[in-house]
Amino acid sequence: MAAAEGSADGAPLFAGLADVSISRDIPVEGEITVPVGSRSPDEDYSTLDEPVKDTIMRDLKAVGKKFVHVMYPKKSSALLRDWDLWGPLVLCVSLALMLQGGSADSKDDGGPQFAEVFVIIWFGAVVITLNSKLLGGTISFFQSLCVLGYCIMPLTVAMLVCRLVLLAGSGTISFIIRLIVVVAMFGWSTLASTAFLADSQPPNRKGLVVYPIFLFYFVISWMILTFTPQ
């Protein structure tokens, strides 16, 4: 009713808009376009269209780079950023296969030791990961499994060296050589894993995280050192 009365008196409905003027130099029409260079190459790149050979080679290069990081451990996020479980699976299977045929196996089947090694490695890695998460760790579940699995590589090398040494004999000198190799690789695995996982833990709880890692690699090292061929 008030608006009708205002218009009836001859006064404009929106008197304040009378003082607003638009310059003729300002364009009021145009097109909304997205610059071509605004998209990053990663957005246009898709692995669905690449050949299978390129995919396999890319994954193999990624696994190889992670092995290099383990052999030259330093504080880096390479293993945490692009995690995978292919490397840990290969190392676990290789270590379990080399531990087959020990004196603790039955004469008919060497499978129990393979299963034993497989379960110890993966179950131990899961327990350490859960412990890390409960203590306030900032890394994901699979990132921790990736680091712990890749850091088994020195112990896998130790197992290979021990098998070669045992081919020459199983005397005192052989045991000393195997002891030195296993202890060195045990320390390498422990230092490599803690170098990658240390920064993801609270400063006042790092000891509670390192201790289970120490036990994890110690058990694997003990299995390697006490291995005797059948």
Salt bridges, closest charged atoms under 4 A:
ASP44 OD1 - ARG39 NE 2.99
GLU50 OE2 - ARG58 NH2 2.68
ASP59 OD1 - ARG58 NH1 3.69
ASP82 OD2 - ARG81 NE 3.80
ASP84 OD2 - LYS66 NZ 3.10
ASP199 OD1 - LYS75 NZ 3.98
